[in-house]
Amino acid sequence: MEKFILKIWYSNKIYYNIISYLLLPLSFVYMLAFYIPRLFRVEYNVGIPVICIGNINVGGTGKTSTLLSIVKQLSASGKKVCVLLRGYGGQKISFKKVLPSDSAQVTGDEAILYSNCVPTYIANNRKNALIKIKEEISPDFIFLDDGFQDKSVFKDKNILLVNGQRGFGNGLCLPAGPLRELIKPAIKKADFLIIVGEDDTHIDIKLKNTDIVTYSAVINVVNIDKNKNYLAFSGIGNNQSFFNTLKQHDYSVFKTIEFPDHHYFSREDLDRLNKIAAANNLTLITTEKDFVRIPKEIRLGIECLKIEIVLDKMNELINKLTN
């Protein structure tokens, strides 16, 4: 079903386009429910620079890896930064500082990855969390992981991410298309756009008449043995992006297996994967986000793909964010 939906959103074939247009009445209802409540919300300003990094597409855009690259550079320059997120995929928690030793089932996988670099908090209410963070550590900058659609808090800067291979799909809102909100108002709201990966859908050309500052980002792989044959598995927002990254960097991927986004791997899952890998003399490999969702006692023999997002003009972006 998921692959069929993705074809409706991203395929140029007439058959799928007809289905998406039949869904337009539902998209109209969705847009009313999305935009009308936001007309009456008042944004809370915490008094500390808040920078939001998010997207308008459903599914993965490389947000976690991109934000990690930005906060690492800021932290290395002496800035006191922290990350606030909802902890999607974990438990609903009113407010918590995340530790690297925490369980991803409690905090969500992204929070664990961020907590290895900078102070990281999860909360189900961003406004209350911002107040508590200001009282506890008073950072120079607070980064919101997601929150691009949240009108309850004021953001000093908004960074919008889009996957270069997928682009904005058919440009329609849910369920007819992959978008949480319309492209034009989203671009107007954003201060910066980062295109992650090759711009196969020519996003830069489509947005050339807008004022948004656009950056390009490439995905670098840092730790994989090219002499092995792999069985790649993942449960992230865009599984195909992970598989493509391996293949684009000339790694031998003989089989791929997809799981739902934020899937928590059981012993039964790993037993099945190990049997397939052993029968074909393959090595298991997955993403960092998936790796932290595998119980520690059954991670043995699984390789974790570590990537870094490299922006074409990182120093320029950092200067614009902090000045």
C-alpha positions as CSV (number, residue, x, y, z in Angstrom):
1,M,0.0,0.0,0.0
2,E,2.8,2.4,0.9
3,K,4.5,2.0,-2.5
4,F,1.2,2.5,-4.3
5,I,0.6,5.8,-2.4
6,L,4.1,7.0,-3.2
7,K,3.4,6.3,-6.9
8,I,0.2,8.4,-6.7
9,W,2.2,11.3,-5.2
10,Y,5.4,11.1,-7.2
11,S,4.7,9.4,-10.5
12,N,4.0,11.2,-13.7
13,K,1.9,8.4,-15.2
14,I,-1.7,9.4,-16.1
15,Y,-3.2,6.6,-14.2
16,Y,-1.7,7.8,-10.9
17,N,-2.5,11.4,-11.7
18,I,-6.2,10.6,-12.1
19,I,-6.3,8.9,-8.7
20,S,-4.6,12.0,-7.1
21,Y,-7.2,14.3,-8.7
22,L,-10.0,12.1,-7.4
23,L,-8.7,12.7,-4.0
24,L,-8.6,16.5,-4.3
25,P,-11.9,17.0,-2.4
26,L,-10.4,15.3,0.6
27,S,-7.3,17.5,0.3
28,F,-9.5,20.6,0.3
29,V,-11.0,19.4,3.6
30,Y,-7.5,18.8,5.0
31,M,-6.4,22.3,4.0
32,L,-9.4,23.9,5.7
33,A,-8.6,21.9,8.9
34,F,-4.9,22.9,8.6
35,Y,-5.1,26.6,7.8
36,I,-8.2,27.9,9.6
37,P,-7.1,27.1,13.2
38,R,-3.7,28.6,12.6
39,L,-5.3,32.0,11.8
40,F,-6.2,32.4,15.4
41,R,-3.0,31.2,17.2
42,V,-0.6,33.6,18.8
43,E,3.1,32.7,18.6
44,Y,5.0,32.7,21.9
45,N,8.4,34.4,21.9
46,V,10.7,32.8,24.5
47,G,13.3,35.6,24.1
48,I,16.1,33.2,22.9
49,P,16.8,32.7,19.2
50,V,14.7,29.7,18.0
51,I,15.7,28.1,14.7
52,C,13.3,25.6,13.2
53,I,14.3,23.0,10.7
54,G,11.5,21.1,9.0
55,N,9.8,20.0,5.9
56,I,6.4,20.0,4.1
57,N,6.7,16.6,2.7
58,V,5.5,13.5,4.4
59,G,8.4,11.1,4.8
60,G,12.2,11.5,5.2
61,T,14.1,14.5,3.8
62,G,17.5,14.1,5.6
63,K,16.4,16.4,8.4
64,T,18.1,14.6,11.3
65,S,21.5,14.4,9.6
66,T,21.4,18.0,8.3
67,L,20.5,19.3,11.8
68,L,23.3,17.2,13.3
69,S,25.8,18.8,10.9
70,I,24.6,22.3,11.8
71,V,24.6,21.9,15.6
72,K,28.0,20.2,15.6
73,Q,29.5,23.2,13.7
74,L,27.8,25.7,16.0
75,S,28.9,23.9,19.1
76,A,32.5,23.6,17.9
77,S,32.5,27.3,17.4
78,G,31.7,27.8,21.1
79,K,28.0,28.5,20.8
80,K,25.7,27.0,23.4
81,V,23.0,25.2,21.5
82,C,20.4,22.6,22.2
83,V,17.7,20.7,20.3
84,L,14.0,20.4,21.2
85,L,11.8,17.8,19.5
86,R,8.6,15.9,20.1
87,G,10.3,12.5,20.3
88,Y,8.2,11.0,17.6
89,G,8.1,7.2,17.8
90,G,8.7,7.3,21.5
91,Q,6.4,7.8,24.5
92,K,4.4,11.0,25.1
93,I,6.4,12.9,27.7
94,S,5.7,16.4,29.1
95,F,9.4,17.3,29.4
96,K,12.6,15.4,29.6
97,K,16.3,15.9,29.0
98,V,17.5,13.0,26.8
99,L,20.6,11.0,27.6
100,P,22.6,8.9,25.1
101,S,21.8,5.9,27.4
102,D,18.1,6.3,27.1
103,S,15.9,3.9,25.3
104,A,14.7,4.9,21.8
105,Q,11.4,3.4,22.7
106,V,11.0,6.1,25.3
107,T,12.5,9.1,23.6
108,G,12.4,8.3,19.9
109,D,15.5,7.6,17.7
110,E,16.3,11.1,16.6
111,A,16.6,12.3,20.2
112,I,19.2,9.7,21.0
113,L,21.4,10.8,18.0
114,Y,21.2,14.5,18.9
115,S,21.9,13.8,22.6
116,N,25.4,12.4,21.6
117,C,26.3,15.9,20.4
118,V,24.3,18.6,22.2
119,P,21.8,19.0,25.1
120,T,18.6,17.5,23.8
121,Y,15.0,17.7,25.1
122,I,11.7,16.1,24.2
123,A,8.4,17.5,25.1
124,N,4.8,17.3,23.9
125,N,4.3,21.1,24.4
126,R,6.9,23.2,22.7
127,K,5.9,26.5,24.4
128,N,6.2,25.1,27.9
129,A,9.5,23.3,27.0
130,L,11.1,26.5,25.7
131,I,10.3,28.2,29.0
132,K,11.9,25.4,31.0
133,I,15.0,25.2,28.7
134,K,15.5,28.9,29.1
135,E,15.3,28.5,32.9
136,E,17.6,25.5,33.0
137,I,20.5,26.3,30.6
138,S,19.7,29.6,28.9
139,P,21.3,28.5,25.6
140,D,22.4,30.8,22.8
141,F,20.2,29.0,20.3
142,I,17.4,26.5,20.5
143,F,16.8,24.3,17.4
144,L,13.4,22.8,16.8
145,D,13.5,19.5,15.0
146,D,10.3,19.8,13.0
147,G,7.8,22.4,14.1
148,F,7.6,24.1,10.7
149,Q,3.8,23.8,10.8
150,D,3.6,24.8,14.5
151,K,2.1,28.3,15.1
152,S,2.2,28.2,18.9
153,V,5.9,29.3,19.1
154,F,7.8,32.1,17.4
155,K,10.7,31.0,15.2
156,D,13.5,33.5,14.5
157,K,14.6,31.5,11.4
158,N,13.0,28.7,9.5
159,I,14.9,26.2,7.4
160,L,12.9,24.1,4.9
161,L,14.4,20.8,3.7
162,V,13.4,18.9,0.5
163,N,14.8,15.7,-0.9
164,G,16.3,16.5,-4.3
165,Q,15.2,13.2,-5.9
166,R,11.6,13.4,-4.8
167,G,11.1,17.2,-4.8
168,F,7.6,18.3,-3.8
169,G,5.9,15.4,-5.7
170,N,2.7,16.4,-7.5
171,G,2.5,19.6,-5.5
172,L,-0.7,18.6,-3.8
173,C,-1.6,18.4,-0.1
174,L,-2.6,15.2,1.7
175,P,-4.1,12.8,0.8
176,A,-3.9,13.7,-3.0
177,G,-0.2,14.6,-2.6
178,P,2.7,14.3,-0.2
179,L,2.5,17.8,1.2
180,R,1.5,19.0,4.7
181,E,0.9,22.5,3.4
182,L,1.0,24.3,0.1
183,I,4.3,25.1,-1.5
184,K,3.9,28.9,-2.0
185,P,3.0,29.9,1.5
186,A,5.6,27.5,2.9
187,I,8.4,29.1,0.8
188,K,7.2,32.5,1.8
189,K,7.5,31.4,5.5
190,A,10.9,29.9,5.1
191,D,14.2,31.8,5.3
192,F,16.3,29.1,3.8
193,L,15.8,26.1,1.6
194,I,18.2,23.1,1.7
195,I,18.0,20.6,-1.2
196,V,19.4,17.3,0.1
197,G,21.0,15.1,-2.6
198,E,21.0,15.5,-6.4
199,D,18.3,18.0,-7.6
200,D,16.8,15.6,-10.0
201,T,13.4,17.4,-9.9
202,H,14.9,20.8,-10.7
203,I,13.7,22.5,-7.6
204,D,16.1,25.4,-7.9
205,I,14.7,26.3,-11.3
206,K,11.1,26.1,-10.1
207,L,11.9,28.5,-7.3
208,K,14.2,30.9,-9.2
209,N,11.6,33.7,-9.0
210,T,11.3,33.5,-5.2
211,D,13.4,35.4,-2.6
212,I,14.3,32.3,-0.6
213,V,18.0,31.6,0.0
214,T,18.8,28.1,-1.4
215,Y,21.6,25.7,-0.4
216,S,22.6,22.3,-1.7
217,A,23.7,19.4,0.5
218,V,25.4,16.1,-0.4
219,I,25.4,12.9,1.5
220,N,28.8,11.5,2.4
221,V,29.3,7.9,3.7
222,V,32.1,7.7,6.3
223,N,32.6,4.1,7.5
224,I,31.6,1.2,5.2
225,D,33.7,-1.7,3.9
226,K,33.3,-2.0,0.1
227,N,34.6,-5.5,0.0
228,K,31.5,-7.0,1.6
229,N,28.1,-7.9,0.1
230,Y,25.2,-6.4,2.0
231,L,21.6,-7.0,2.9
232,A,20.3,-3.5,3.6
233,F,17.2,-3.0,5.8
234,S,15.6,0.0,7.3
235,G,12.4,1.5,8.8
236,I,12.7,5.2,8.1
237,G,10.6,7.8,6.4
238,N,12.3,7.3,3.0
239,N,13.8,3.8,2.9
240,Q,14.6,4.1,-0.8
241,S,16.9,7.0,0.0
242,F,19.0,4.8,2.2
243,F,19.3,2.1,-0.4
244,N,20.1,4.6,-3.1
245,T,22.9,6.1,-0.9
246,L,24.6,2.8,-0.6
247,K,24.3,2.1,-4.3
248,Q,25.5,5.6,-5.3
249,H,28.6,5.1,-3.3
250,D,29.3,1.8,-5.1
251,Y,28.5,-0.6,-2.3
252,S,27.4,-4.1,-3.1
253,V,23.8,-4.3,-2.0
254,F,22.3,-7.7,-3.0
255,K,19.0,-7.5,-1.2
256,T,16.9,-4.8,0.5
257,I,14.1,-5.2,3.1
258,E,11.8,-2.3,4.1
259,F,10.1,-1.8,7.5
260,P,7.5,0.8,8.5
261,D,8.9,4.2,9.7
262,H,10.1,4.2,13.3
263,H,9.8,0.4,13.5
264,Y,11.1,-1.2,16.7
265,F,13.0,-4.3,15.8
266,S,12.2,-7.5,17.7
267,R,14.3,-10.6,18.1
268,E,12.1,-12.3,15.6
269,D,12.8,-9.6,13.1
270,L,16.6,-10.0,13.5
271,D,16.3,-13.8,13.4
272,R,14.6,-13.6,10.1
273,L,17.1,-11.1,8.7
274,N,20.1,-13.1,10.0
275,K,18.7,-16.3,8.3
276,I,18.4,-14.5,5.0
277,A,21.8,-13.0,5.3
278,A,23.5,-16.3,6.3
279,A,21.8,-18.2,3.4
280,N,23.2,-15.7,0.9
281,N,26.6,-14.9,2.6
282,L,25.5,-11.3,3.2
283,T,26.3,-8.7,5.9
284,L,23.4,-6.9,7.5
285,I,23.6,-3.1,7.3
286,T,21.1,-0.4,8.4
287,T,20.9,3.3,9.2
288,E,21.9,5.1,12.4
289,K,18.3,5.8,13.3
290,D,17.4,2.1,12.9
291,F,20.4,0.9,14.7
292,V,19.4,2.7,18.0
293,R,16.0,1.0,17.7
294,I,17.5,-2.4,17.8
295,P,18.0,-3.8,21.3
296,K,21.6,-3.8,22.3
297,E,21.7,-7.5,23.0
298,I,20.9,-8.4,19.4
299,R,23.0,-5.8,17.5
300,L,26.0,-8.1,17.1
301,G,27.1,-8.5,13.5
302,I,25.0,-5.6,12.2
303,E,26.8,-2.7,10.5
304,C,25.5,0.8,10.8
305,L,25.8,3.3,8.0
306,K,27.2,6.6,9.2
307,I,26.6,9.5,7.0
308,E,27.3,13.2,7.1
309,I,25.5,16.0,5.3
310,V,27.8,18.5,3.7
311,L,26.4,21.8,2.7
312,D,27.9,23.7,-0.2
313,K,28.1,26.9,1.8
314,M,27.9,25.9,5.5
315,N,29.8,28.9,6.9
316,E,27.5,31.3,5.0
317,L,24.4,29.5,6.4
318,I,25.8,29.6,10.0
319,N,26.6,33.3,9.7
320,K,23.0,34.0,8.5
321,L,21.5,31.9,11.2
322,T,23.5,33.6,14.0
323,N,23.5,37.2,12.9
